[in-house]
């Protein structure tokens, strides 16, 4: 299974979609609650969202489309086993096969073959007027070629990368391209000006397996090796978010709004993380599926912001969105909790209730002696409950 492409996040945050083996797993984008699931009868290459449609492609090349509300649209086929694909905003699919690339437009019955061999990744531009394809020849010569989005004729000359390209995505200024441990930006030329590659960042000796860009182009996410995702700004002055999984394998990353990313995990799970605050949520388990638990370490620039100490400590210090047993690996030095996300949410609400009640007492909003007495009793009860929850958390370490 490719360790990318197994998640799609609606840019407006309405839904996110995961894949696991033959299944599509659709979740509410706000609450992470399961909405619906669908078995497609064969293993999936990945999933994408185009407008108000979910587009899934199977390993045999079947193209399946669904509305957000689970109405299936007409099926189509790419006609050959498929290793990866990209979907344009209008629903056109560009797919990679062993010896060629194919284009299947939204309402076409048959794909158009493009004879490019050795393609490792492809991506549509934001406006759909260009298709970027990365090719490798005998693992020696690595290039990226831009094609015109309707005729699919080459635009200008190919540009050379140092290493094989594993992933690409569109950005407002061009394309972000992973090349070994480097991220570069392909800036399309105009007229007689050639295309150029600009260095963005390097994760020394760490293979970059996936890349995603926010809608406004100011942030991008990188999947490093099998178990780490970082978010950087453009330009990459600081690490905005750093998420590590000691026990799980990442299977793709996607932006919803500018502030939220979703990280797919092998097995059909996901975390949704706020880049600005470090707040972490998990995908709720679909009925009938195994409820998994895992540790995750979370860090980033949000920890250094003024007022970070007032945030819930569990979201800053390597929380488990769900966990069991001691963690190991790169996150072992950070604090960990083995609480379900529901327990973390209950603690957050209790803390907020404590703060609100204390504020009322300070401001004299409780107008009579009995009311003030009840608030004080409530404070004591909430404090005791929080103490019990913390004690239970410590027993898991």
C-alpha positions as CSV (number, residue, x, y, z in Angstrom):
1,X,0.0,0.0,0.0
2,X,1.3,3.5,-0.8
3,X,1.9,5.5,2.4
4,X,0.0,8.5,1.0
5,X,-3.2,9.4,-0.7
6,X,-5.5,7.6,1.7
7,X,-7.2,10.7,3.0
8,X,-9.1,13.6,1.5
9,X,-10.3,16.7,3.4
10,X,-12.9,19.1,2.0
11,X,-11.3,22.6,1.8
12,X,-14.4,24.0,3.4
13,X,-14.1,21.5,6.3
14,X,-17.4,19.7,5.7
15,X,-16.1,16.1,5.6
16,X,-13.0,14.1,5.4
17,X,-12.7,10.7,3.9
18,X,-10.3,7.8,4.7
19,X,-9.6,4.5,2.9
20,X,-8.8,1.1,4.4
21,X,-8.4,-1.8,2.1
22,X,-11.7,-1.9,0.1
23,X,-13.6,0.6,2.2
24,X,-14.4,4.3,2.0
25,X,-14.9,5.8,5.5
26,X,-16.6,9.2,5.5
27,X,-16.5,11.4,8.6
28,X,-18.1,14.7,9.5
29,X,-15.4,17.4,9.2
30,X,-16.3,19.3,12.3
31,X,-17.2,16.6,14.9
32,X,-15.2,13.7,13.3
33,X,-18.3,11.5,13.7
34,X,-18.7,8.6,11.2
35,X,-21.2,9.5,8.5
36,X,-21.2,6.5,6.2
37,X,-19.0,3.7,4.9
38,X,-18.9,1.8,1.6
39,X,-17.1,-1.3,0.5
40,X,-16.0,-1.1,-3.1
41,X,-15.1,-4.8,-3.4
42,X,-11.4,-4.4,-4.3
43,X,-8.4,-2.6,-2.8
44,X,-8.3,1.2,-3.2
45,X,-5.4,3.3,-4.4
46,X,-6.7,6.4,-2.7
47,X,-9.4,9.0,-2.5
48,X,-9.9,12.6,-3.5
49,X,-12.5,15.3,-3.3
50,X,-13.5,17.4,-6.3
51,X,-16.1,20.1,-5.5
52,X,-19.0,18.2,-3.8
53,X,-17.9,14.8,-5.0
54,X,-15.8,12.0,-3.5
55,X,-13.6,10.3,-6.1
56,X,-12.1,6.9,-5.3
57,X,-9.9,4.7,-7.6
58,X,-9.2,1.0,-7.1
59,X,-6.1,-0.9,-8.0
60,X,-7.7,-2.3,-11.1
61,X,-8.5,1.2,-12.4
62,X,-12.2,1.4,-11.4
63,X,-13.3,5.0,-10.8
64,X,-16.1,5.4,-8.2
65,X,-17.8,8.7,-7.5
66,X,-20.2,9.5,-4.6
67,X,-21.9,12.7,-3.3
68,X,-21.2,13.7,0.2
69,X,-24.6,12.3,1.1
70,X,-23.7,8.8,-0.2
71,X,-25.5,8.8,-3.6
72,X,-23.4,6.9,-6.1
73,X,-22.8,8.5,-9.4
74,X,-22.1,6.7,-12.7
75,X,-19.1,4.4,-12.6
76,X,-16.2,4.5,-15.1
77,X,-12.9,2.6,-15.7
78,X,-9.4,3.6,-16.5
79,X,-8.9,0.3,-18.3
80,X,-5.6,-0.7,-16.6
81,X,-4.1,-1.4,-13.1
82,X,-3.5,1.9,-11.4
83,X,-0.7,2.9,-9.0
84,X,-1.6,6.6,-8.2
85,X,-3.9,9.3,-9.5
86,X,-4.8,13.0,-9.2
87,X,-8.2,14.7,-9.6
88,X,-8.8,18.1,-11.2
89,X,-11.4,20.5,-9.8
90,X,-13.9,19.5,-12.5
91,X,-13.6,15.8,-11.7
92,X,-11.1,14.8,-14.4
93,X,-8.8,12.0,-13.3
94,X,-5.2,11.7,-14.3
95,X,-3.9,8.2,-13.4
96,X,-0.5,6.4,-13.5
97,X,-0.2,2.9,-15.0
98,X,2.8,0.7,-15.7
99,X,3.6,2.0,-19.2
100,X,1.4,5.1,-19.6
101,X,-0.7,7.8,-18.1
102,X,-4.4,8.1,-18.8
103,X,-6.9,11.0,-18.5
104,X,-10.6,10.3,-17.8
105,X,-12.7,13.4,-18.0
106,X,-15.8,13.8,-15.9
107,X,-18.4,12.5,-18.3
108,X,-16.2,10.5,-20.7
109,X,-16.8,6.8,-21.2
110,X,-13.2,5.9,-22.0
111,X,-9.9,7.3,-20.9
112,X,-7.3,9.1,-23.2
113,X,-3.9,7.4,-23.0
114,X,-0.7,9.5,-22.8
115,X,2.4,7.6,-23.5
116,X,4.8,8.6,-20.7
117,X,6.7,5.8,-19.0
118,X,8.3,5.7,-15.6
119,X,5.9,8.1,-14.0
120,X,6.1,8.2,-10.2
121,X,3.8,11.1,-9.3
122,X,1.5,13.7,-10.9
123,X,-0.6,16.7,-9.9
124,X,-3.0,19.2,-11.5
125,X,-2.4,22.9,-11.1
126,X,-4.9,24.8,-9.0
127,X,-6.7,26.2,-12.0
128,X,-6.5,22.9,-13.9
129,X,-4.7,24.4,-16.9
130,X,-1.5,22.3,-16.3
131,X,-0.7,18.7,-15.4
132,X,2.8,18.1,-13.8
133,X,4.2,14.6,-14.2
134,X,7.4,13.3,-12.6
135,X,9.4,10.6,-14.3
136,X,12.4,8.4,-13.5
137,X,14.5,6.5,-16.1
138,X,16.3,3.5,-14.6
139,X,16.4,5.4,-11.2
140,X,19.1,7.7,-12.7
141,X,17.4,10.5,-14.6
142,X,14.6,12.2,-12.7
143,X,12.5,14.9,-14.3
144,X,9.3,16.9,-14.0
145,X,7.4,17.8,-17.2
146,X,4.5,20.2,-17.5
147,X,1.6,19.4,-19.8
148,X,-1.1,21.7,-21.1
149,X,-4.4,20.8,-19.3
150,X,-6.5,20.2,-22.4
151,X,-4.2,19.1,-25.3
152,X,-1.7,17.5,-22.9
153,X,1.1,18.7,-25.1
154,X,4.4,19.5,-23.2
155,X,4.9,23.1,-22.1
156,X,8.6,24.0,-22.3
157,X,11.4,21.7,-21.4
158,X,11.5,19.2,-18.5
159,X,13.3,20.2,-15.3
160,X,15.7,17.8,-13.5
161,X,15.4,16.8,-9.9
162,X,18.1,15.2,-7.8
163,X,16.1,12.2,-6.7
164,X,13.0,10.3,-7.6
165,X,9.8,12.3,-6.9
166,X,7.4,10.5,-4.6
167,X,4.7,13.2,-4.3
168,X,3.6,16.5,-5.7
169,X,0.9,19.0,-5.0
170,X,-0.3,22.3,-6.5
171,X,0.4,25.6,-4.7
172,X,-0.8,29.1,-5.8
173,X,2.6,29.8,-7.4
174,X,3.2,26.4,-9.0
175,X,3.9,22.9,-7.6
176,X,5.6,21.6,-4.5
177,X,7.7,18.6,-5.3
178,X,9.3,16.1,-3.0
179,X,12.7,14.8,-4.2
180,X,14.4,12.5,-1.7
181,X,14.9,14.5,1.4
182,X,14.3,17.8,-0.3
183,X,11.2,19.9,-1.1
184,X,11.4,22.1,-4.1
185,X,9.0,24.4,-5.8
186,X,8.4,24.2,-9.5
187,X,7.6,27.7,-10.8
188,X,6.2,27.5,-14.4
189,X,7.9,29.8,-16.9
190,X,6.0,32.1,-19.2
191,X,6.8,32.8,-22.8
192,X,10.6,32.4,-23.4
193,X,11.2,32.0,-19.6
194,X,12.0,28.5,-18.7
195,X,10.5,26.6,-15.8
196,X,12.6,26.8,-12.6
197,X,13.0,24.8,-9.5
198,X,13.4,26.7,-6.2
199,X,14.8,25.1,-3.0
200,X,12.2,25.3,-0.2
201,X,13.6,23.1,2.6
202,X,15.4,19.9,3.4
203,X,14.9,17.1,6.0
204,X,18.4,15.8,6.1
205,X,18.5,12.1,5.2
206,X,14.7,11.8,5.8
207,X,12.6,10.7,2.8
208,X,9.7,13.0,2.1
209,X,6.8,10.7,1.2
210,X,3.8,13.2,0.9
211,X,3.2,16.9,0.7
212,X,0.0,19.0,1.0
213,X,-0.5,22.8,0.7
214,X,-3.1,25.0,2.3
215,X,-5.6,26.7,0.0
216,X,-3.9,30.1,0.5
217,X,-0.4,28.7,0.0
218,X,1.0,30.0,3.2
219,X,1.5,26.6,4.8
220,X,2.5,23.2,3.7
221,X,2.6,19.8,5.4
222,X,5.2,17.1,4.8
223,X,5.1,13.4,5.7
224,X,8.6,12.3,6.7
225,X,9.4,8.6,6.4
226,X,6.6,6.5,7.8
227,X,5.6,8.1,11.1
228,X,6.1,11.9,11.2
229,X,4.2,14.9,9.8
230,X,5.4,18.5,10.1
231,X,3.8,21.7,9.0
232,X,5.9,24.7,7.9
233,X,5.1,28.2,6.6
234,X,6.1,29.5,3.2
235,X,8.8,30.6,3.6
236,X,9.7,27.9,6.1
237,X,11.0,30.1,9.0
238,X,9.8,27.7,11.8
239,X,8.2,24.4,12.4
240,X,4.5,25.3,13.1
241,X,3.5,21.7,13.9
242,X,5.4,18.4,14.5
243,X,3.4,15.2,14.9
244,X,5.1,11.9,15.6
245,X,3.6,8.4,15.9
246,X,5.7,5.8,17.8
247,X,3.5,2.9,16.8
248,X,1.4,3.9,13.7
249,X,2.2,4.4,10.0
250,X,1.0,7.5,8.3
251,X,-0.9,7.1,5.1
252,X,-1.3,10.6,3.8
253,X,-1.9,14.2,4.9
254,X,-4.4,16.8,3.8
255,X,-5.4,20.4,4.6
256,X,-9.0,21.3,5.3
257,X,-9.1,25.0,6.3
258,X,-5.9,27.0,6.8
259,X,-5.8,26.0,10.5
260,X,-6.6,22.3,10.3
261,X,-4.8,19.3,8.8
262,X,-5.9,15.7,8.8
263,X,-3.4,12.8,9.0
264,X,-4.4,9.3,7.8
265,X,-3.1,6.3,9.6
266,X,-2.8,2.8,8.2
267,X,-5.9,0.9,9.3
268,X,-8.5,3.5,8.6
269,X,-7.9,5.9,11.5
270,X,-7.0,9.6,11.5
271,X,-6.1,12.6,13.6
272,X,-7.2,16.1,12.9
273,X,-4.8,18.7,14.3
274,X,-5.1,22.5,14.6
275,X,-1.8,24.0,13.4
276,X,-2.2,27.2,15.4
277,X,-3.2,25.7,18.8
278,X,-2.0,22.1,18.7
279,X,-5.5,20.9,19.5
280,X,-5.9,17.3,18.5
281,X,-9.0,15.2,17.6
282,X,-9.3,11.7,16.4
283,X,-11.7,10.1,13.9
284,X,-14.6,8.4,15.7
285,X,-14.8,4.7,15.0
286,X,-17.5,3.5,12.5
287,X,-20.0,1.0,14.0
288,X,-18.8,-2.5,13.5
289,X,-15.1,-1.6,13.1
290,X,-12.4,-2.2,15.6
291,X,-11.7,0.8,17.9
292,X,-8.0,1.4,17.8
293,X,-5.9,3.2,20.4
294,X,-2.5,4.9,19.8
295,X,0.1,7.3,21.2
296,X,1.0,10.5,19.4
297,X,3.6,13.2,20.2
298,X,2.6,16.8,19.3
299,X,4.9,19.9,19.3
300,X,5.5,23.1,17.3
301,X,5.6,26.8,17.4
302,X,2.2,27.1,19.2
303,X,4.0,25.9,22.4
304,X,6.1,29.1,22.4
305,X,3.3,31.6,21.9
306,X,2.2,33.9,24.7
307,X,-0.5,32.3,26.8
308,X,0.3,28.7,25.7
309,X,0.6,27.8,29.4
310,X,-3.1,28.5,29.7
311,X,-4.0,25.9,27.1
312,X,-5.0,22.4,28.0
313,X,-1.7,20.7,28.8
314,X,-2.8,17.5,27.2
315,X,-2.9,19.1,23.7
316,X,0.6,20.5,24.1
317,X,2.6,17.6,25.4
318,X,2.4,14.6,23.2
319,X,-1.1,13.6,23.7
320,X,-2.6,10.3,22.9
321,X,-5.7,10.8,21.0
322,X,-6.3,7.3,22.1
323,X,-3.6,5.2,23.7
324,X,-2.8,2.1,25.7
325,X,0.5,1.0,27.3
326,X,3.8,2.9,27.3
327,X,5.0,4.4,24.1
328,X,8.4,4.0,22.7
329,X,10.5,5.6,19.9
330,X,11.0,9.3,19.1
331,X,8.1,10.5,21.2
332,X,9.2,8.7,24.4
333,X,10.7,11.8,26.1
334,X,7.4,13.7,26.0
335,X,4.5,13.5,28.4
336,X,1.8,11.1,27.3
337,X,-1.8,10.4,28.2
338,X,-3.7,7.3,27.7
339,X,-7.1,8.9,27.8
340,X,-9.7,8.6,25.0
341,X,-10.5,11.9,23.3
342,X,-13.9,11.9,25.0
343,X,-12.2,12.0,28.4
344,X,-9.9,14.8,27.3
345,X,-13.0,16.7,26.2
346,X,-14.7,16.2,29.5
347,X,-11.7,17.5,31.3
348,X,-11.6,20.5,29.1
349,X,-15.2,21.3,29.8
350,X,-14.7,20.8,33.5
351,X,-11.7,23.2,33.5
352,X,-13.8,25.8,31.6
353,X,-16.7,25.4,34.2
354,X,-14.2,26.0,37.0
355,X,-12.9,29.1,35.3
356,X,-16.4,30.4,34.6
357,X,-17.5,29.8,38.2
358,X,-14.4,31.5,39.6
359,X,-14.9,34.5,37.3
360,X,-18.5,34.8,38.6
361,X,-17.4,34.8,42.2
362,X,-14.7,37.4,41.5
363,X,-17.1,39.7,39.6
364,X,-19.9,39.3,42.2
365,X,-22.3,37.9,39.7
366,X,-23.6,35.4,42.2
367,X,-26.0,37.7,44.0
368,X,-27.1,35.8,47.1
369,X,-25.3,33.8,49.8
370,X,-27.0,30.5,48.8
371,X,-26.0,30.8,45.2
372,X,-22.4,31.6,46.2
373,X,-22.4,28.6,48.5
374,X,-23.6,26.3,45.7
375,X,-20.9,27.6,43.4
376,X,-18.2,26.9,46.0
377,X,-19.5,23.4,46.5
378,X,-19.6,22.9,42.7
379,X,-16.0,24.1,42.5
380,X,-14.9,21.5,45.1
381,X,-16.8,18.7,43.3
382,X,-15.2,19.6,39.9
383,X,-11.8,19.8,41.4
384,X,-12.2,16.4,43.0
385,X,-13.4,14.9,39.6
386,X,-10.4,16.4,37.8
387,X,-8.1,14.9,40.4
388,X,-9.6,11.5,39.9
389,X,-9.3,11.8,36.1
390,X,-5.6,12.8,36.4
391,X,-4.9,9.9,38.7
392,X,-6.5,7.5,36.3
393,X,-4.4,9.0,33.5
394,X,-1.2,8.4,35.5
395,X,-2.0,4.7,36.0
396,X,-1.6,4.2,32.2
397,X,2.0,5.4,32.1
